[in-house]
Amino acid sequence: MDWILVGLQILVLLAIGCIFLFRKYLFSYTTEKGKNLATKEDIEEITRKVEEVKSGYVAEIERLKVDLSVLSRKHNILLDEKVRVFKKLQKRLVDFKKFCEAALGSYDSRGEFHPNLEVLSKDIDKASLQHITALHEIE
């Protein structure tokens, strides 16, 4: 029976010795585990904040895209209107030039002056005042 008691005491001493030997490793393990858990929580918080900032930027970019699209559409409408007016102005100026050339007439081979208003097409006005009035309306 003494042997059993002695064996138990030796076993308890070995267990206590093992605890003292592995205490450093046990504490470092729990410390590292705690650091990892804290790091994981920090990463979750940082990720959440990054996602909030990113969603704010995405919303702002989408708003700017809409504003830019509206502005681009306005400019396109304005450009189309300007092109339409310039084409109308060009036609009127060409008609006025034709009128002026026809009103001045031409000299024939004998040196006589002949006005040519009758050679103008029907859609061209036959008076300078009509041309000037039309150009002012376009303006």
C-alpha positions, 0 to 999 in steps of 0.5 A, a space after each residue: 500500500 505504501 507503494 501505491 501512495 508513493 506512486 500517487 505522490 510521484 504522479 502528482 509531483 510529475 503533474 505539478 512539474 508538467 504544469 510548471 514546465 508547460 505554463 509558459 506555453 499554455 499562457 502564450 497560447 491563450 495570449 495569442 488566442 486572445 490577440 487573434 480574437 481581438 484582431 478578428 473583431 478589429 477586422 470586422 469593425 474596420 471592414 464595416 467602416 470601409 463598406 460604409 465609406 464605399 457605399 457613400 462614395 458609390 451613392 455620390 458617384 451615381 448621383 454625379 452620373 445622373 447630374 452629368 447625364 442630365 447636363 449632357 442631355 441639355 447640351 445635346 438639345 441645345 446643340 441640336 437647336 443651334 444646328 437647326 437655326 444655323 441651317 435655317 440661317 445658311 439657307 436664308 443667306 444663300 437665298 439672299 445671295 442669289 437674290 442680290 446676284 439676280 437683282 444686280 443682273 448681268 452684262 451681255 456681250 453687247 455691254 447692256 445690263 439685264 436684271 435676272 429676277 425672273 430666273 429665281 425659283 418661286 421659293 426665293 423672296 423677290 425683295 431685299 426687305 423680305 430677306 432682311 426681315 427673315 434674317 432678323 427673325 432667325 436672329 
